[in-house]
Amino acid sequence: MTDDLPFYSPNLKPRPARQSNHGERLFAFNKGIDEFACDLRDHGLCIEAQFLFNGQLYVAQTFWDLPEFGKTARELAIAWAEHQRADMESR
Protein backbone atom coordinates (compact mmCIF):
# COMPACT_ATOMS: atom_id res chain seq x y z
CA MET A 1 0.00 0.00 0.00
CA THR A 2 2.96 2.35 0.52
CA ASP A 3 3.59 2.32 -3.24
CA ASP A 4 0.29 4.17 -3.70
CA LEU A 5 1.25 6.99 -1.34
CA PRO A 6 2.39 10.30 -2.83
CA PHE A 7 6.04 11.21 -2.47
CA TYR A 8 5.26 13.83 0.18
CA SER A 9 3.29 11.50 2.45
CA PRO A 10 4.68 11.38 6.03
CA ASN A 11 4.00 7.61 6.14
CA LEU A 12 6.01 6.83 3.00
CA LYS A 13 8.97 4.56 3.71
CA PRO A 14 12.22 5.28 1.85
CA ARG A 15 13.21 3.01 -0.99
CA PRO A 16 16.20 0.73 -0.46
CA ALA A 17 19.52 2.21 -1.50
CA ARG A 18 20.50 1.67 -5.12
CA GLN A 19 23.11 -1.04 -5.59
CA SER A 20 26.17 0.22 -7.41
CA ASN A 21 27.23 -1.63 -10.54
CA HIS A 22 31.02 -1.49 -10.41
CA GLY A 23 31.34 -3.11 -13.78
CA GLU A 24 34.11 -5.16 -15.29
CA ARG A 25 37.58 -3.71 -15.80
CA LEU A 26 38.41 -4.16 -19.48
CA PHE A 27 41.91 -2.69 -19.33
CA ALA A 28 44.04 -0.04 -17.68
CA PHE A 29 47.22 1.69 -18.78
CA ASN A 30 49.51 4.51 -17.73
CA LYS A 31 50.70 7.37 -19.86
CA GLY A 32 53.31 9.36 -18.02
CA ILE A 33 51.95 9.98 -14.54
CA ASP A 34 48.32 9.66 -15.67
CA GLU A 35 46.29 6.48 -15.34
CA PHE A 36 43.57 5.50 -17.81
CA ALA A 37 41.12 2.66 -17.31
CA CYS A 38 38.10 1.31 -19.15
CA ASP A 39 35.18 -0.40 -17.41
CA LEU A 40 32.22 -2.15 -18.99
CA ARG A 41 28.92 -1.84 -17.14
CA ASP A 42 26.03 -4.12 -18.01
CA HIS A 43 22.69 -2.33 -17.63
CA GLY A 44 20.61 -5.27 -18.86
CA LEU A 45 19.40 -3.87 -22.17
CA CYS A 46 22.65 -2.11 -23.00
CA ILE A 47 26.37 -2.05 -22.22
CA GLU A 48 28.15 1.12 -21.19
CA ALA A 49 31.87 1.60 -21.74
CA GLN A 50 33.38 4.13 -19.34
CA PHE A 51 36.86 5.63 -19.61
CA LEU A 52 38.34 6.82 -16.35
CA PHE A 53 41.13 9.37 -16.16
CA ASN A 54 42.96 9.19 -12.81
CA GLY A 55 39.90 7.54 -11.29
CA GLN A 56 37.38 10.11 -12.55
CA LEU A 57 34.88 9.61 -15.37
CA TYR A 58 36.36 11.01 -18.58
CA VAL A 59 34.01 9.75 -21.30
CA ALA A 60 31.29 7.12 -21.58
CA GLN A 61 29.39 5.55 -24.46
CA THR A 62 26.32 3.30 -24.38
CA PHE A 63 25.86 0.43 -26.84
CA TRP A 64 22.76 -1.57 -27.75
CA ASP A 65 22.54 -4.97 -29.46
CA LEU A 66 22.40 -4.65 -33.25
CA PRO A 67 21.34 -8.08 -34.50
CA GLU A 68 20.95 -6.78 -38.07
CA PHE A 69 24.73 -6.25 -38.13
CA GLY A 70 25.49 -9.46 -36.24
CA LYS A 71 27.06 -7.60 -33.32
CA THR A 72 26.21 -7.69 -29.66
CA ALA A 73 26.38 -4.60 -27.46
CA ARG A 74 29.39 -6.09 -25.68
CA GLU A 75 31.29 -6.60 -28.95
CA LEU A 76 30.53 -3.03 -30.03
CA ALA A 77 31.61 -1.63 -26.64
CA ILE A 78 34.90 -3.55 -26.70
CA ALA A 79 35.66 -2.45 -30.27
CA TRP A 80 34.94 1.20 -29.37
CA ALA A 81 37.08 0.96 -26.22
CA GLU A 82 40.04 -0.53 -28.11
CA HIS A 83 39.77 2.22 -30.73
CA GLN A 84 39.71 4.90 -28.01
CA ARG A 85 42.67 3.30 -26.27
CA ALA A 86 44.73 3.29 -29.46
CA ASP A 87 43.87 6.95 -29.99
CA MET A 88 44.79 7.92 -26.42
CA GLU A 89 48.08 6.03 -26.47
CA SER A 90 49.13 7.61 -29.78
CA ARG A 91 48.83 11.19 -28.45
Backbone as CSV, one residue per row, in Angstrom:
resi,resn,N_x,N_y,N_z,CA_x,CA_y,CA_z,C_x,C_y,C_z
1,MET,0.802,-1.182,0.000,0.000,0.000,0.000,0.860,1.267,0.000
2,THR,2.105,1.164,0.477,2.961,2.350,0.521,3.346,2.812,-0.882
3,ASP,3.268,1.915,-1.875,3.589,2.321,-3.242,2.566,3.299,-3.786
4,ASP,1.354,3.291,-3.234,0.290,4.170,-3.705,0.333,5.545,-3.041
5,LEU,1.170,5.723,-2.047,1.249,6.994,-1.338,2.014,8.014,-2.168
6,PRO,1.625,9.276,-2.120,2.389,10.304,-2.833,3.758,10.501,-2.186
7,PHE,4.669,11.071,-2.942,6.041,11.207,-2.470,6.156,12.078,-1.218
8,TYR,5.196,12.936,-0.979,5.259,13.832,0.183,4.536,13.288,1.410
9,SER,4.015,12.076,1.333,3.286,11.497,2.450,4.222,11.248,3.632
10,PRO,3.813,11.617,4.863,4.677,11.385,6.027,4.818,9.898,6.367
11,ASN,3.942,9.047,5.857,4.002,7.613,6.141,4.772,6.830,5.088
12,LEU,5.282,7.505,4.070,6.009,6.827,3.000,7.367,6.362,3.506
13,LYS,7.668,5.113,3.308,8.967,4.557,3.711,9.968,4.773,2.570
14,PRO,11.225,5.065,2.904,12.216,5.277,1.846,12.497,3.982,1.085
15,ARG,12.837,4.155,-0.167,13.206,3.008,-0.994,14.581,2.506,-0.564
16,PRO,14.851,1.223,-0.788,16.196,0.730,-0.464,17.250,1.432,-1.323
17,ALA,18.440,1.546,-0.781,19.525,2.213,-1.501,19.834,1.474,-2.794
18,ARG,20.156,2.244,-3.821,20.501,1.673,-5.120,21.827,0.928,-4.999
19,GLN,21.886,-0.254,-5.595,23.112,-1.036,-5.586,24.012,-0.581,-6.733
20,SER,25.223,-0.238,-6.409,26.173,0.216,-7.409,26.617,-0.940,-8.291
21,ASN,26.739,-0.654,-9.568,27.228,-1.629,-10.537,28.662,-1.232,-10.873
22,HIS,29.624,-1.876,-10.222,31.022,-1.488,-10.412,31.550,-1.836,-11.791
23,GLY,30.934,-2.770,-12.432,31.343,-3.110,-13.780,32.549,-4.028,-13.817
24,GLU,32.993,-4.248,-15.015,34.108,-5.162,-15.291,35.246,-4.347,-15.886
25,ARG,36.423,-4.434,-15.295,37.585,-3.709,-15.804,38.034,-4.379,-17.096
26,LEU,37.986,-3.643,-18.184,38.411,-4.162,-19.480,39.925,-4.050,-19.628
27,PHE,40.457,-2.881,-19.313,41.907,-2.690,-19.329,42.247,-1.406,-18.585
28,ALA,43.512,-1.255,-18.288,44.044,-0.043,-17.676,45.461,0.151,-18.199
29,PHE,45.857,1.405,-18.340,47.221,1.691,-18.781,47.640,3.049,-18.248
30,ASN,48.942,3.243,-18.186,49.511,4.509,-17.730,50.136,5.222,-18.908
31,LYS,50.025,6.539,-18.869,50.705,7.375,-19.857,51.339,8.513,-19.073
32,GLY,52.625,8.413,-18.890,53.308,9.357,-18.018,52.868,9.101,-16.586
33,ILE,52.427,10.149,-15.917,51.954,9.984,-14.539,50.440,9.762,-14.474
34,ASP,49.776,9.804,-15.624,48.321,9.663,-15.670,47.923,8.210,-15.867
35,GLU,46.810,7.837,-15.225,46.289,6.481,-15.342,44.949,6.522,-16.072
36,PHE,44.820,5.664,-17.072,43.575,5.504,-17.808,43.043,4.100,-17.549
37,ALA,41.743,3.967,-17.485,41.124,2.657,-17.307,39.811,2.649,-18.074
38,CYS,39.383,1.459,-18.462,38.102,1.307,-19.146,37.310,0.213,-18.446
39,ASP,36.095,0.550,-18.053,35.183,-0.396,-17.413,33.971,-0.608,-18.303
40,LEU,33.477,-1.843,-18.323,32.218,-2.153,-18.992,31.165,-2.353,-17.926
41,ARG,30.029,-1.704,-18.090,28.916,-1.837,-17.141,27.708,-2.367,-17.891
42,ASP,27.191,-3.478,-17.394,26.026,-4.119,-18.011,24.767,-3.578,-17.349
43,HIS,23.942,-2.892,-18.138,22.689,-2.330,-17.628,21.483,-3.175,-18.040
44,GLY,21.709,-4.394,-18.472,20.615,-5.275,-18.857,20.315,-5.166,-20.342
45,LEU,19.742,-4.054,-20.768,19.399,-3.871,-22.172,20.541,-3.282,-22.983
46,CYS,21.529,-2.744,-22.301,22.645,-2.113,-23.000,23.927,-2.308,-22.198
47,ILE,25.047,-2.013,-22.852,26.367,-2.054,-22.222,26.950,-0.654,-22.310
48,GLU,27.514,-0.193,-21.211,28.146,1.118,-21.191,29.646,0.941,-21.006
49,ALA,30.414,1.582,-21.869,31.870,1.599,-21.741,32.242,2.943,-21.127
50,GLN,32.981,2.906,-20.024,33.385,4.126,-19.335,34.901,4.219,-19.287
51,PHE,35.429,5.356,-19.747,36.855,5.633,-19.611,37.049,6.496,-18.379
52,LEU,37.989,6.075,-17.550,38.336,6.823,-16.347,39.728,7.421,-16.511
53,PHE,39.861,8.669,-16.126,41.133,9.369,-16.162,41.498,9.691,-14.727
54,ASN,42.542,9.043,-14.212,42.956,9.195,-12.810,41.791,8.954,-11.854
55,GLY,40.983,7.943,-12.163,39.895,7.539,-11.288,38.596,8.302,-11.467
56,GLN,38.581,9.305,-12.322,37.377,10.111,-12.554,36.832,9.827,-13.952
57,LEU,35.507,9.866,-14.069,34.885,9.613,-15.368,35.357,10.638,-16.385
58,TYR,35.838,10.153,-17.511,36.360,11.009,-18.580,35.383,11.040,-19.745
59,VAL,34.973,9.860,-20.202,34.009,9.755,-21.296,33.312,8.406,-21.191
60,ALA,32.053,8.367,-21.612,31.291,7.119,-21.585,30.454,7.020,-22.855
61,GLN,30.199,5.798,-23.272,29.386,5.547,-24.461,28.523,4.327,-24.191
62,THR,27.255,4.403,-24.576,26.317,3.303,-24.378,26.089,2.584,-25.701
63,PHE,26.032,1.252,-25.641,25.856,0.432,-26.839,24.670,-0.511,-26.666
64,TRP,23.917,-0.681,-27.727,22.760,-1.572,-27.753,23.044,-2.704,-28.728
65,ASP,22.397,-3.843,-28.526,22.542,-4.965,-29.459,22.045,-4.546,-30.844
66,LEU,22.795,-4.914,-31.865,22.404,-4.647,-33.246,22.403,-5.959,-34.018
67,PRO,21.341,-6.763,-33.857,21.340,-8.076,-34.503,21.391,-7.998,-36.026
68,GLU,20.910,-6.900,-36.607,20.952,-6.784,-38.068,22.377,-6.687,-38.594
69,PHE,23.321,-6.294,-37.740,24.727,-6.254,-38.128,25.509,-7.434,-37.558
70,GLY,24.830,-8.292,-36.813,25.486,-9.462,-36.242,26.425,-9.131,-35.096
71,LYS,26.199,-8.019,-34.429,27.061,-7.603,-33.324,26.243,-7.473,-32.049
72,THR,26.842,-7.893,-30.948,26.211,-7.691,-29.657,26.695,-6.354,-29.084
73,ALA,25.983,-5.859,-28.098,26.377,-4.604,-27.456,27.768,-4.725,-26.852
74,ARG,28.076,-5.874,-26.287,29.392,-6.088,-25.682,30.500,-6.010,-26.737
75,GLU,30.294,-6.650,-27.887,31.295,-6.604,-28.953,31.511,-5.169,-29.448
76,LEU,30.423,-4.423,-29.588,30.532,-3.034,-30.028,31.268,-2.185,-28.992
77,ALA,30.969,-2.399,-27.718,31.615,-1.634,-26.645,33.111,-1.926,-26.600
78,ILE,33.484,-3.179,-26.732,34.904,-3.546,-26.700,35.638,-2.955,-27.899
79,ALA,35.030,-3.016,-29.080,35.658,-2.451,-30.275,35.854,-0.939,-30.118
80,TRP,34.846,-0.247,-29.588,34.945,1.195,-29.370,36.043,1.502,-28.358
81,ALA,36.087,0.734,-27.272,37.080,0.963,-26.224,38.495,0.757,-26.752
82,GLU,38.704,-0.281,-27.538,40.035,-0.526,-28.108,40.437,0.598,-29.055
83,HIS,39.488,1.097,-29.824,39.775,2.218,-30.728,40.146,3.472,-29.932
84,GLN,39.409,3.755,-28.868,39.706,4.901,-28.013,41.079,4.759,-27.348
85,ARG,41.365,3.531,-26.914,42.665,3.298,-26.267,43.805,3.571,-27.238
86,ALA,43.684,3.056,-28.450,44.734,3.286,-29.459,44.912,4.778,-29.720
87,ASP,43.800,5.513,-29.774,43.867,6.951,-29.993,44.548,7.660,-28.812
88,MET,44.203,7.277,-27.598,44.792,7.925,-26.421,46.277,7.618,-26.288
89,GLU,46.661,6.396,-26.605,48.078,6.026,-26.473,48.935,6.673,-27.543
90,SER,48.343,7.017,-28.694,49.129,7.614,-29.780,49.366,9.099,-29.594
91,ARG,48.670,9.733,-28.664,48.831,11.194,-28.455,50.039,11.501,-27.619
